[in-house]
Amino acid sequence: MNRFLFVLGSNWQLSLAELDNLLKNSQFQGRITDYSANIAIVEFESLQKSRYYVNDLMTIQYILGGCQKIAEIYDFIDIQTIYDGFPKIIEKYKKVDYTRKGILKVINSTLNKIFPRIQNESLFYAVSIYPNLFDDDYYSDVLVKHFLPFLNKSIMSLLKENGAEKSLYYKYPEENIKLGNLNPIFPHHLIKYGLFNKDRAEIIFGFTEEGVYIARTFTADDPNFKKKIDEERPFKEFKSSISPKLAIIMLNFLNLFEERENNVILDPFVGNGTVLLFALIEDFQFYGSDIDGTKVKNTLRNLNWLLKELEEPIPLLLNERVKKSDVKKLSSSFNKEYFDGICTEPELGPFYKQKPYYTEAKELIDSKLNSIYEATFREGYKVLKPKRRICIVSPIFNTIDGGEVQLKIEEIARRYNFELVPMLDLNRIVNKSNRKLQFKKGQVRAIIDAKKNQIIKRKLYVFEKMN
């Protein structure tokens, strides 16, 4: 059975959960068999049986919001062999030399799979190392400073020994290598250097606690496309908008993977339309509302701009799909049990430039936010089809004097007959020995998406409407 390596996004827990959800609930059935903070190893049930499985990989890449690259795995080296060949301190030179020769033998056996033709060809490659954790000393002190140069020069020599006319590799900045501070090449580099061509390749060495997987990249995210939509649309609130990747991830947790063009989703807090813009790109039928008439107008302008960019016709009655409406009256604006999913980020409160006091955050929740979330679930129950899902963001306030404050969103949801759906099924994931990579039950009920020292953190939840 062929295995594939998925390069995860910066929020690796959320990326892993999204990937597992797709493998469990879409036509692309499979399981995650190994993972680190940077990669996931996937075995599909039947994908590789297809002659055109690379096209399927491209479809999966397009669907996922939290996946940077997908590569096919050609071999594996256990972690002890790597430690023996590249120890932090070399004490037994003969053992190191012997082990490195064994590593080269494994790498050499993969080259005719990475490059379909080697004889008399001019070849170019880029080596990317994805460690177990980027903040691991072994990555900065050994893998970057010693293992990477070893790979670059050795692969170049092996290709020439195998008959290549010319063999060149991508050179990382020498200063970064000396400092041990190096990022693998980004998705846009794959396009820039033509690394999807047959005579060019990105060769990934992806590490987990078990060892290193050797793989060739076949498809990658197009960040420039998402960035263009995010930054060039006519209207955007940069301070508070969710990212394009987060919008796509949230849409995927609705579990509407089949016949998306027939599934109707709603965002009752459209803001400037991020969710609806990517719902359009992902082929959903979309509707939206907001209590702020200006935001409704801005969303419609953004949608019209995107449709023009995509050279697609404007949907029938678009202006009636996105309307001004208070969430408390949602069921008066839309038909009962009409929607296949609700994907939304309600108001999270003011944009704080500094941490609020505990009492200030608690007062905001009690006086304003609780009623907004209550109305979202009450009215959402009325307009959502049975057994369908809502993916929603709830705020966590980081305060000056009292730690973190958050809504009791699970209680609110239960009150209106919504059942929490854990974002990650722990029965499908083998936990790691490293505490930084372990999942606990409380962590997978909902997943936080936030940057370091962020005052208001986003916490993602998935709920399902009960009969």
Secondary structure as the mmCIF struct_conf table of DSSP 4:
data_model
#
loop_
_struct_conf.conf_type_id
_struct_conf.id
_struct_conf.beg_label_comp_id
_struct_conf.beg_label_asym_id
_struct_conf.beg_label_seq_id
_struct_conf.end_label_comp_id
_struct_conf.end_label_asym_id
_struct_conf.end_label_seq_id
STRN STRN1 ARG A 3 LEU A 8
BEND BEND1 SER A 10 ASN A 11
HELX_RH_AL_P HELX_RH_AL_P1 TRP A 12 ASN A 25
BEND BEND2 SER A 26 PHE A 28
STRN STRN2 GLY A 30 TYR A 35
BEND BEND3 ALA A 37 ASN A 38
STRN STRN3 ILE A 39 PHE A 44
BEND BEND4 GLU A 45 SER A 46
HELX_RH_3T_P HELX_RH_3T_P1 LEU A 47 LYS A 49
BEND BEND5 SER A 50 SER A 50
TURN_TY1_P TURN_TY1_P1 ARG A 51 TYR A 52
HELX_RH_AL_P HELX_RH_AL_P2 TYR A 53 ILE A 63
BEND BEND6 GLY A 65 GLY A 66
STRN STRN4 CYS A 67 ASP A 78
HELX_RH_AL_P HELX_RH_AL_P3 ILE A 79 GLY A 85
BEND BEND7 PHE A 86 PHE A 86
BEND BEND8 LYS A 88 ILE A 89
HELX_RH_AL_P HELX_RH_AL_P4 TYR A 93 ILE A 114
BEND BEND9 PHE A 115 PRO A 116
TURN_TY1_P TURN_TY1_P2 GLN A 119 ASN A 120
STRN STRN5 SER A 122 TYR A 130
BEND BEND10 ASN A 132 ASN A 132
TURN_TY1_P TURN_TY1_P3 PHE A 134 ASP A 135
HELX_RH_AL_P HELX_RH_AL_P5 ASP A 137 TYR A 138
HELX_RH_PI_P HELX_RH_PI_P1 TYR A 139 PHE A 147
HELX_RH_AL_P HELX_RH_AL_P6 LEU A 148 GLU A 161
TURN_TY1_P TURN_TY1_P4 ASN A 162 GLY A 163
BEND BEND11 GLU A 165 GLU A 165
STRN STRN6 LYS A 166 TYR A 169
HELX_LH_PP_P HELX_LH_PP_P1 TYR A 170 PRO A 173
HELX_RH_AL_P HELX_RH_AL_P7 GLU A 174 LEU A 179
TURN_TY1_P TURN_TY1_P5 GLY A 180 GLY A 180
HELX_LH_PP_P HELX_LH_PP_P2 ASN A 183 PHE A 186
HELX_RH_AL_P HELX_RH_AL_P8 PRO A 187 LYS A 192
TURN_TY1_P TURN_TY1_P6 TYR A 193 PHE A 196
BEND BEND12 ASN A 197 ASN A 197
TURN_TY1_P TURN_TY1_P7 LYS A 198 ASP A 199
STRN STRN7 ARG A 200 PHE A 207
BEND BEND13 GLU A 209 GLU A 210
STRN STRN8 GLY A 211 ALA A 220
HELX_RH_AL_P HELX_RH_AL_P9 PRO A 223 GLU A 232
BEND BEND14 ARG A 233 PRO A 234
TURN_TY1_P TURN_TY1_P8 PHE A 238 SER A 240
HELX_LH_PP_P HELX_LH_PP_P3 SER A 241 SER A 243
HELX_RH_AL_P HELX_RH_AL_P10 PRO A 244 ASN A 252
TURN_TY1_P TURN_TY1_P9 PHE A 253 LEU A 254
BEND BEND15 GLU A 258 GLU A 258
HELX_RH_3T_P HELX_RH_3T_P2 ARG A 260 ASN A 262
STRN STRN9 VAL A 264 ASP A 267
BEND BEND16 PRO A 268 PRO A 268
TURN_TY1_P TURN_TY1_P10 GLY A 271 ASN A 272
BEND BEND17 GLY A 273 GLY A 273
HELX_RH_AL_P HELX_RH_AL_P11 THR A 274 ILE A 281
TURN_TY1_P TURN_TY1_P11 GLU A 282 ASP A 283
STRN STRN10 GLN A 285 ASP A 290
BEND BEND18 ILE A 291 ILE A 291
HELX_RH_AL_P HELX_RH_AL_P12 GLY A 293 GLU A 309
TURN_TY1_P TURN_TY1_P12 LEU A 310 GLU A 311
HELX_LH_PP_P HELX_LH_PP_P4 PRO A 313 PRO A 315
TURN_TY1_P TURN_TY1_P13 LEU A 316 LEU A 317
HELX_RH_AL_P HELX_RH_AL_P13 LEU A 318 ARG A 321
STRN STRN11 VAL A 322 LYS A 324
HELX_RH_3T_P HELX_RH_3T_P3 VAL A 327 LYS A 329
HELX_RH_AL_P HELX_RH_AL_P14 LEU A 330 SER A 333
BEND BEND19 PHE A 334 PHE A 334
TURN_TY1_P TURN_TY1_P14 LYS A 336 GLU A 337
STRN STRN12 PHE A 339 THR A 344
BEND BEND20 LYS A 353 GLN A 354
HELX_LH_PP_P HELX_LH_PP_P5 LYS A 355 TYR A 357
HELX_RH_AL_P HELX_RH_AL_P15 TYR A 358 LEU A 364
HELX_RH_PI_P HELX_RH_PI_P2 ILE A 365 LEU A 369
HELX_RH_AL_P HELX_RH_AL_P16 ASN A 370 VAL A 383
STRN STRN13 LEU A 384 ASN A 398
BEND BEND21 ILE A 400 GLY A 402
STRN STRN14 GLU A 404 GLN A 406
HELX_RH_AL_P HELX_RH_AL_P17 ILE A 409 ARG A 415
TURN_TY1_P TURN_TY1_P15 TYR A 416 ASN A 417
STRN STRN15 PHE A 418 LEU A 420
BEND BEND22 MET A 423 LEU A 424
HELX_RH_3T_P HELX_RH_3T_P4 LEU A 426 ARG A 428
BEND BEND23 ILE A 429 ILE A 429
BEND BEND24 SER A 433 ASN A 434
HELX_RH_3T_P HELX_RH_3T_P5 ARG A 435 LEU A 437
HELX_RH_AL_P HELX_RH_AL_P18 LYS A 441 ARG A 445
BEND BEND25 ALA A 446 ALA A 446
STRN STRN16 ILE A 447 ASP A 449
TURN_TY1_P TURN_TY1_P16 LYS A 452 ASN A 453
BEND BEND26 ILE A 455 ILE A 455
STRN STRN17 ILE A 456 LYS A 465
#
